[in-house]
């Protein structure tokens, strides 16, 4: 079977700073596939909650409002987009306010249920690389390729601080570890390595080397079809 003929789903999970976004976008670009950043969807929901004056620490209020915003994710890996009610929020969702509020919003079951539906609609028939924290375990457990990325906390913090324009690395590391505890301990869809996932510790690899490994795994699956 032609390796381009089979449309597969590549699920890439892992904690913040492990290289999910760069790896996912690079893999999708290399393979000519679509791309979905589910984390951006949670950030978009959080942005809307803040803009709407909803207390993000009031789970009941967040749950009640979760069905209201229209969140649309673009799937071009070289120019991913995300809008809320038609407003481009790609930059706004990366601000400090959203970063500090996304964990409690993400922990609300109604939010996860709403976004799960949207995510599955986008994934559809496949031919997509999807990144997040529960893709291979909850969102699309039937994914043909499951990858779980990790990295040394210091390396993760250095990468994230660089992305954020030179933030304090020590403070960034503490923030990442706090996010890990929340994501791993939540009752609904906790951060965990999915069954059957290939674990890649990205600490000592370049981005291209990590992408090479994911592409190799994906091509092996297509070749077996």
HELIX and SHEET records of a PDB file:
HELIX    1   1 UNK A   20  UNK A   31  1                                  12    
HELIX    2   2 UNK A   38  UNK A   51  1                                  14    
HELIX    3   3 UNK A   59  UNK A   65  1                                   7    
HELIX    4   4 UNK A   92  UNK A   94  5                                   3    
HELIX    5   5 UNK A   96  UNK A  106  1                                  11    
HELIX    6   6 UNK A  109  UNK A  123  1                                  15    
HELIX    7   7 UNK A  135  UNK A  139  3                                   5    
HELIX    8   8 UNK A  153  UNK A  163  1                                  11    
HELIX    9   9 UNK A  169  UNK A  185  1                                  17    
HELIX   10  10 UNK A  207  UNK A  224  1                                  18    
SHEET    1   A 5 UNK A  34  UNK A  37  0                                        
SHEET    2   A 5 UNK A 128  UNK A 132  1                                        
SHEET    3   A 5 UNK A   9  UNK A  14  1                                        
SHEET    4   A 5 UNK A 145  UNK A 150  1                                        
SHEET    5   A 5 UNK A 198  UNK A 201  1                                        
SHEET    1   B 3 UNK A  71  UNK A  73  0                                        
SHEET    2   B 3 UNK A  82  UNK A  84 -1                                        
SHEET    3   B 3 UNK A  87  UNK A  88 -1                                        
END                                                                             
